[in-house]
Amino acid sequence: MTEGEILTELEQLGREHLEFDQALVLTPELRLVEDLGLDSLKRLTLVVEAENRFRVRLGFEEDQPIETVGELVGAIRKEMT
């Protein structure tokens, strides 16, 4: 699955579960908290829904938090291989 396909799926998840604006286009450099306005519960929701959609387990470590959309996409791609 390509980065673009994962981004499209994440946009759809955001619209379904986090009330993302229909016009929002996710890009790798967008920050989850600062740019998308996700609080800790919304970030957790996005991660859990991504795990379900992509059938992966994303084990985040405290010393390497996921801060951008690109980091989330990278973690998903890594687990899919």
C-alpha positions, 0 to 999 in steps of 0.5 A: 500500500502506498503512502497516498493510499494510507493518507486517503484511508486516514482522511476517511477515518478522521471524517468517520470518527473525529469529525475532520472537515470534508475539505481536509487533505492530510499531508505528511508534515501536518502535526497531530496536535498543533495542526489537526487539533487532536487531544490525547483521546482523539489521537488514541481514537485515530491510532486504534481505528488505524490499527483496525483498518490496516490490521496492524498493531502500532506499539508506540514508545514513550521516547518516540511519540508519533507527532506528525501524519507522516510518522503515523503513515511510516509506522503503519507501513512498517507494520504492514511489511 
